[in-house]
Amino acid sequence: MSTNFQIALRFLLFKKRAMLMTLSGIIFGVAFFILTQAQTSGFEQFFIRTILGTDGALRVTDRFQKPVDYKTIKMLDEEEALQVETQRKYIEGIDYPNTLKQAVREFPEVKGVAEVLRGQAEIDSRSRTQDGQIFGVNLNEFLSVSTLGSQIIAGSLENFEKSPQGLLIGSTLALRINVKPGDIVTLSCKGKSQRFSISGLFETGVGDIDKVRIIVHLNAARSLLQRPFGANYLQVSIDDPDRAPAIAERMKAVVQHDVSPWQRREKVWLDVFRALRFSSAITVSTIILVSALGMFNTLAMLVIEKTKEIAILRSFGFSKADVTSIFLWLGGVVIVSGTTLGCLTGALLTWGASNIPLRIRGIFSTDHFVVNWDSSHYIAAVITASVVVFIASYFPARRAARIEPGEIIRGTSS
Amino acid sequence: MSNETDIGKDSILSCRKLVRFLGKDENRTHVLRGVDFDAHAGKTHAIVGPSGCGKSSLLYLLGMLDRPDSGEIYIRGTPMARANDNERTSARNEHLGFVFQFHVLLPELTAAENVMMPMRKRDQLGESAMRKRAIELLDAVGLGDKVNRLATHLSGGEQQRVAIARALANEPPVLLADEPTGNLDARNSNIAFDLLSKLSHERSIAVVMVTHNPELASRCDRVLRMLDGEFLK
């Protein structure tokens, strides 16, 4: 143990109450920083997982006619490019889904592609009629781009697979029209009605989906929606969803269809989560900041109270750098113990929060607090606390180092 | 007094033509007016004079705790007046021991830990060797039974003796004492002075002592009288 560190510990004990208060502030600041980040990013990650599992990372939609060469657009500035984009003529839907699927599968990042035929329909359960959205899919294809398999909460996918006139219905919609697996419902669209048997209920967790979505076999959808050819869009899953925007740009250039990544589709909610995460980080950082101000105060007082001792240390050979290091060690002790205990407390609080029963039904559904265990939260908390505490100890340390031993010991100033 | 060409012949610590002003503007005072001084090994030197004559200022300049406005200070012949802070700090650690009137000890440390502090800074001995030496020094100043006592649990006289032991921790060739008995009663003053005198002769240390006490001064090997920033001939 270095001499300077030993002296720092003695000084720490001299101001133990004030230091303990500062330390507590740092511990709780770090802990709450971690907890709020784990909680806000937990809900964000949960939302992203749900969205990816339901609507996929990419959606290939309307075909466009290219007004200029794609390379030319790349060379234009943002405003000019936007002008060209707005002049572009879009043709709704996909005319040749099989050819397009083949082209999309050529991308090495693509894990699965499924065509989706979508349309509005009325669902009648005899007790109640509701508007719904029909999603016509090839089941095996769709399972490769979604987590539908794990979203079934009643009935089964096997029943659906075996039954050409079977359907899967969102849990909220099922509740509204009061149906369960095995019940018969009528779907009506453009004056045409067909009877379907309910094979299962699914719950994506996203309220807006669960209250309208009805999944039927692609052929049944074609018949009901009277669209024998084409599709509305292709749902695409990729190996790294974070790279979706870049892959979408490349895909768009190749297939001449609009390709929307999940980040663009869910931009509003993602921005809300990001704003929440930042605002909670800023709010909680004030605890650390206030504690550091307390520490600055304590150390500044310590420098005043220990002026004579510092002068004596200087008189028998302690350099200015030694005096600085004594006070920086004080900060170091607070940083190490504060962030270590803060991280442990934060982990404990996060674990506790994850076990709090909390029923949320809205933009997503969950029955308990959702947390995200991410080392970056701990690193961010440690860096924030370390920087603030270092600054709080640096200035008193510098002041202590400037003490001239002769002036202090004699009590005179030259 | 020796002149500048004699530096290093038989003195450990010397100064030549030392000038120092204190204060600013209208409060500026000419404290030292070209002082020459030599401290010799194994001798006790008393600097006496009325308050404000410049004796403490001289002591702090000799101890590298202050800088002169002009003149030179030599430690074993090496000029130090314009040395940088690190060189002066290092010189204090290796060559000089200080005893102050207000015997400032670090209150959070025991007597032994206080004495070990300069040794720790010098970093030449192991922990057990430092402790052994601290106990020896405390024993020499009559505090062998109080080595583990906190500084705050010692009397004024005991604290001053710990300060003397601490000043000797790194076996400095020069010990500078500013009114070392000024804060002690007569009995403790005699104990402290006898101790300094004994250590000076036994360990060949040059003791330079500023004092107001004429009786103690008369018991020193050399007595230098100061008036208005100059030594009286």
Contacts between the chains, C-beta under 8 A, distances in Angstrom:
chain1	res1	chain2	res2	distance
A	3	B	117	7.3
A	3	B	120	4.1
A	3	B	121	6.2
A	3	B	123	7.9
A	6	B	120	7.8
A	7	B	106	7.6
A	10	B	106	7.0
A	10	B	108	3.9
A	10	B	109	6.6
A	11	B	108	7.4
A	13	B	108	6.4
A	14	B	107	8.0
A	14	B	108	5.8
A	308	B	102	7.7
A	308	B	104	5.1
A	309	B	104	6.7
A	309	B	106	5.4
A	309	B	107	7.8
A	311	B	104	7.7
A	312	B	100	7.7
A	312	B	104	4.7
A	312	B	105	7.9
A	312	B	106	7.3
A	313	B	106	7.8
A	313	B	117	7.4
A	314	B	65	8.0
A	314	B	89	7.1
A	314	B	92	7.9
A	315	B	63	7.3
A	315	B	65	6.1
A	315	B	92	6.3
A	315	B	98	5.0
A	315	B	100	8.0
A	316	B	92	6.3
A	316	B	93	6.3
A	316	B	97	7.6
A	316	B	98	6.6
A	316	B	117	6.9
A	316	B	118	4.3
A	316	B	121	6.8
A	316	B	166	7.2
A	316	B	167	7.7
A	316	B	169	7.8
A	316	B	170	7.9
A	317	B	89	5.8
A	317	B	90	7.0
A	317	B	92	5.2
A	317	B	93	2.6
A	317	B	94	7.6
A	317	B	118	6.0
A	317	B	121	4.5
A	317	B	122	6.8
A	317	B	170	7.8
A	318	B	89	7.2
A	318	B	121	5.9
A	319	B	85	7.0
A	319	B	86	5.9
A	319	B	89	4.5
A	320	B	85	6.1
A	320	B	89	7.8
A	322	B	121	7.5
A	404	B	65	7.9
A	404	B	66	7.8
A	405	B	65	4.9
A	406	B	60	4.6
A	406	B	63	7.9
A	406	B	65	3.5
A	406	B	66	3.8
A	407	B	66	7.7
A	409	B	60	7.3
A	409	B	65	6.6
A	409	B	100	5.9
A	409	B	104	7.8
A	409	B	178	7.8
A	410	B	56	6.1
A	410	B	57	7.9
A	410	B	60	6.1
A	412	B	22	6.5
A	414	B	21	7.8
A	414	B	22	5.2
A	414	B	23	7.4
A	414	B	66	6.9
